[in-house]
Amino acid sequence: MKTFTVKFETVDNATSFVKAIEDFHSHFDLIYGKYVVDAQSLLGVMTMNLREAIDLRIMEREDEMDRIIEAITPYLAA
């Protein structure tokens, strides 16, 4: 399990993030305070406060982490 911090500048960024991770077999959660949503669900992602940095927890399956990191790099908070 790995945790990263992500930030979406626009709704379009959030949408493209979901599309970037939707085909992976790993499990992705977005965590903001007490709220946890499935990061592969566009509806779930849209319920989060997109103006703030959000923790992304990844439970890796099938040795996908290298490809996942490549896919999420544009969304990582600085």
C-alpha positions as a printed Julia matrix, in Angstrom:
78×3 Matrix{Float64}:
   0.0    0.0     0.0
   1.29   3.46   -0.91
  -0.11   6.91   -0.24
   0.36   9.99   -2.4
  -1.07  13.5    -2.25
  -2.96  14.64   -5.32
  -4.58  17.93   -6.3
  -6.98  18.69   -9.11
  -6.95  22.24  -10.45
 -10.14  21.8   -12.47
 -13.06  19.42  -12.91
 -11.46  18.38  -16.21
  -8.3   17.38  -14.3
 -10.36  15.23  -11.94
 -12.11  13.62  -14.9
  -8.85  12.87  -16.7
  -7.41  11.45  -13.45
 -10.27   8.94  -13.19
  -9.77   7.99  -16.83
  -6.03   7.54  -16.24
  -6.55   4.99  -13.45
  -9.79   3.29  -14.49
  -8.15   0.32  -16.26
  -5.8   -0.68  -13.43
  -6.68  -3.7   -11.29
  -5.33  -2.08   -8.12
  -7.66  -0.44   -5.6
  -7.59   3.37   -5.24
  -9.11   5.44   -2.42
  -9.23   9.2    -2.1
  -9.16  10.32    1.53
 -10.05  13.8     2.77
 -10.55  14.09    6.5
 -13.1   11.47    7.5
 -14.31  10.91    3.93
 -13.08   8.02    1.79
 -14.25   7.46   -1.79
 -13.34   5.09   -4.6
 -10.91   7.06   -6.78
 -11.99   5.08   -9.86
 -15.52   6.45   -9.5
 -16.05   9.81  -11.18
 -19.1   10.45   -9.05
 -17.09   9.69   -5.9
 -14.24  11.97   -6.95
 -16.66  14.81   -7.7
 -17.97  14.66   -4.13
 -14.54  15.58   -2.78
 -13.31  19.13   -2.18
 -11.32  19.52   -5.39
  -9.71  22.79   -4.27
  -7.68  21.02   -1.57
  -4.91  18.44   -1.68
  -6.32  14.93   -1.17
  -4.57  11.74   -0.09
  -4.6    8.92   -2.63
  -4.14   5.45   -1.13
  -3.27   2.65   -3.56
  -3.51  -1.03   -2.76
  -1.42  -2.48   -5.58
  -2.26  -5.68   -7.44
  -0.36  -7.4   -10.24
   2.84  -5.33   -9.94
   1.26  -2.25  -11.53
   2.88   0.42   -9.34
   5.41   1.67  -11.91
   2.66   2.2   -14.5
   0.35   3.73  -11.87
   2.95   6.27  -10.79
   3.5    7.22  -14.42
  -0.26   7.7   -14.89
  -0.8    9.8   -11.74
   2.33  11.98  -11.95
   0.49  14.96  -13.53
  -1.9   15.04  -10.55
   0.62  14.79   -7.7
   0.64  17.78   -5.37
   3.92  19.67   -5.32
